[in-house]
């Protein structure tokens, strides 16, 4: 017996088409392999079973408790930026501190929804203000490539093809050869270093997800929380929010 709670012989029969997996077996094997909920529904449909997991709009009354939790997390994280994204990195919600990152972003990058990778890498977006653009670009593209390989998601593949083809703005780290020397060694390999009218801000981020989701939409939500990497950035973010000295 394995994590799928079935014998190797039975698995072999199913692989060879000599046995038809039950609905319970499809779900059991999907759970053992940690298959995302969206793909579990796809597997069930392929086996002629109804989907097991609901896919709701975040605006549904059914998701009211989730919206409340998101609002609480986003607001509590101020004066530091925080954003909610879906499975293809579209921005669904952000707190007021996100204005530091969104300042000057043109309308064509905000419709129909802002996308984290477009915002960060498009030459009209944040890319023009990143002091370490080449490192951030390499990290973002590698992360997206791994996600495409792991999921086979066609929408993520199209996004990778698009953003990897963006031209690199001429104003990059190479135009500021002494920029890196101004920074002390950091525990974060590639922080987000952003030029602003208030000075260069250095931040890193963490990702949070919901535990034990029973809804496809909920399983694909992630909250990205940004934190200051130095005292200057922390003080600047607090001052910008009106909570600092």
N, C-alpha and C positions, 0 to 999 in steps of 0.2 A: 504493500500500500504506500501511496505517496501523499503529498499535500492535497492532491485532488481527491483523496479518499476513494481511489479506484485502483484496480490491478493493472499491471503492465499489459496483460493479455487483453483486457477489455479496451484499454486505450488503443492497442494495435488493431483490434477489430474496428473501432470507430475510424481510425486513420485510413484503413483499407476499404471503408464503406460496407463492411460486413455487419456492422451494428449502428443503429441510429441513436445518437445521444439524446437523453431526455432533457427536458427544460432544466430540471434540477442539476443535471450533469454539466450542461453548458454554463450555468451560473457558478457551479462549484469550481470548474476548471478555470473560468475567468477570474474568480477571486484568488485562486492559488497562484495564477500568473500575474496578478495585479493589473489586469486589463482595465483601462479607463471605462467609466460607465457608458459613455457614448458608444464605444466599440463593443461593449457587452450587449447593448441593444441591437447593434448591427449583426452580431453573431446569432442572437436569438431569431432575428428576422430571416437570416440565411438558413436557419434550421426549421423554418416555418412555425416559429413561436412568436407570440406577441411580446413587445418590449416590456422589460421589467421596471424600467426607471422612467419616471416622469421628467419632461423637459419644460420648465416653466420660464416665463418672463420674469425678470427681476421686479417688474412693476405689479405682478399679480398679488392679490391679497394673501395668497398662500405663502408668499415670501416676505411678509411684513416683518417678522422677527429677524430675518436676515438683513433687511434694509436697516432696521434699527441698530443691529450689531455693527454694521458697516459704518453708519453715521457716528456711533460711539467711538469706534477705533480711529476713524479719520480725525474727528474733533479732538480726541484725547492726545493725538500725536502732535498737534500744533504746539509750538511754532515751527515744527519740522514738517517738510512735505510728505504726503502720503497719497497713494492712488490705488484704485481698484481696477483690475484688468480682467478681460475674459481670456479664453483659450488661445486666441490669436493676437493677444496683446493690445486689443482695443481698449481705450480708456473709458470706463463706465462712470467713474466718480472720482473726485479728488477733493482735498481740503483746501482751505484758503492759502496755506503756505506754498501750494503748488505754483502760485503766481511767480515765484522766483524762477522756476524752470520754464514757465509758459510765456514769460514776458517777451513780446516782440515776435511771437510765432504767427506767421501769416494765415489768413482765413482758409486758404486752400489745403492746409495741413490739419485743419480742425474739423472738416466735413468729409463724410457724414459723421464720422467719429474720429477723434485723434487716435493715433496708434503709436505706441512707445517707440518702435523701431523707426518709424518715419520721422517722428519728432526728434529723435536723437541723431539720426544719420543723414537726413535730407539737408542739402547745403543751405536751404532757406530756413532750416530749423535750428536746433540746439548746436548742431555741428559747427556752425560759424563761431560759437562762443566757447567751445570746449578747448581748454589749454592742452589737453592730452588726447586729441581726437583720434590719432592713429591707433593708440592702445585701446581706447574705448570701442572704436569701430571693429578692431580685430576680435575683441572679447564678445561683443554683441553678435557678430556674424557667426562666430564659433558656437555660441550658445544656441542661436537659432538653427544652425545646421544640425546640431545634436538633437534638437527637438524634432526637426523634420525627419531625421533618420529613425528616431525612436517611435514616432507616431504614424509616419507615412501620410500625414495630413496634407491634402492638396492645397488648401488655403495657406497654410504655413509655408509650403514650398513656393507658392507664387509670391508671398511676401519676401522670402529670402532672395528670390530671383530679382525682385524689384529693388530692394534696399542695397543689395551687393553691387548693383550697377550705378548707384549714385556717385556723381563726381565728388572728389574731396575738395572742399574750399581751400583756397590758397593760404588763408590765414590759419595756419596750423602750428603745431609745436615747433616745427622747423623754423618758423618765422621768429621764434622766441627761444634761441638756443640755451639761454641761461635759466629758463623757466623751471626745469627740473631741479636745478641746484638750490632753489629757494625752499624746497620741501624736505623735511626730515624723513628718515626711513619710516615706512608705514606698515602696519599689519595687514593692510588691504593692498592686494597686488595692483589693481587698477581702480583707483577712486574716480569719482566724477568731479573733475576740476573745471569749474565754470567761471568765465570772466563776466563780471557784472559791474555796473557803475559804482558799486560799493566796495569793489575789490574782488579778488579771486576766491571763490568759495570751494571748499573741498568736502565732498560727501561720499558716503557708502550706503548701501541699501541691504535690507533683508526681506524675505518673502514669507508671507503667512497664508495658510489655507485652512479651510474648514475640515474638522475631523468627522469621519463616518458620514459623508453626504449620501442622501437617498434620492437626490435630484441631479440630473445631468448638468444643468446650469450652475448649481451650487458647487458641484465637483470641479468645475472648470474656472471658478473664481479664484483670484489671488490678490492679496493686498501687498503692495510694495511700500515699505516704510524706509524713508531716507533719514540718515543721521549725520550730524556734523563730525568731521574727522579731526578738527582742531578747534581751539578756543575762539579764534577769529571768526570762523564760520558760525559757531554756536551763538556768539554775541551778535553777529550780523543778522542771523535769522530771528533772534529774540527782538532785536531792535526794529526790524522790519514789521514784526507782528504787533509791535506796541507793548510787548511784555518785558522788554529788556531795560537796562539802566539808561 
